[in-house]
Amino acid sequence: MAITIKDIAKAAGVSYSTVSKALNDSPLVQPKTKEKIHQVAREMGYEPNFAAKQLVTKQSKTIGLIWPTLDRAAHSTLVTELNTEIQRRGFSMILSVNPVQSSLDLFKRFHVDGVLIFDEENNLSSDVTAPFPVVSYGAGPQNSFSFVDLHYQEAMFQAVEYLKELGHRDISFIGDFSPLNLRQQEKYRGFERAMQHFNLPVHKQSFINSAGLEWYDGYQATKRMLRSSSLPSAVIGASYDISAGIVRAIRETSLVIPKDMSIIGYDNIPQMATLEVPLTSVGVPVQAVAEQMTSLLFEQLETGSMEQITRTMNSILIERHSCARVNGR
């Protein structure tokens, strides 16, 4: 037989309403009493009836997360941070790695309260709709959902400016130039704009297409660059994984980082500090992204608003050990 709130109230020697308030973490119950009730509930094997609770509160207390890729470090790190933020607000998270539309259909059946989306392949067209608040992030809103803009162009501008101040003029950008990936395209444009703004030379070797976002893609692209007769004094990697491949390829040569070549990587995640060469990085800190996405979603849950809201976040550059003043080449 299932344990009920009335059973817990009898065992704890308190009223039914006190148990109900305690299990819902109400501030109206004294901490000592609340702790006792939770302990009794655990000992009795109580499991809350979420369906009944949803009927009363009109909330499922769950947030859907659509994240079609977990293969790369930056995305898996952000998923962890988002889960932490959602749990901190007393909600649970359901993760779907299916395409956006099928994931939204699934979450409709689960009656989630809201959804967070990483849409790498830009499937969030204007005809995609949802009956609950949705927040996405990336390079620019392509739909009616709320959006957190990470301003990739500004990040690349910061990276180029930083290297210029160190005396670098020959700078290469290694990234995936696929027209389907708006985030990578924004980084490309940001680098190009910065090079022009600072009147730095732009040539064929300034832009090196990794044709992918994995570690090996960055490694292979760097190997091609290193076969050139003219090498840059600094390289900017378009992501953590690409940058890790860049570092490995360079370290397999006689070149020394940063004495012979400086490296900056996009993605402000803790793993940047634990690469074989701790990498100077640029971007919005991953914890700040998670906080902003969940804050925006919960604001809309509280107000009941479905209005599209855009929040722009500024990048920061964190210095480590992969950049130095140009060696005069």
Beta strands, then each sheet from edge to edge (+ up, - down):
strand 1: 62-66
strand 2: 92-96
strand 3: 114-117
strand 4: 134-138
strand 5: 146-149
strand 6: 171-175
strand 7: 207-209
strand 8: 234-237
strand 9: 262-268
strand 10: 280-285
strand 11: 310-312
strand 12: 316-318
sheet 1: 2+ 1+ 3+ 4+ 5+ 11+
sheet 2: 7+ 6+ 8+ 9+ 10+ 12-
end
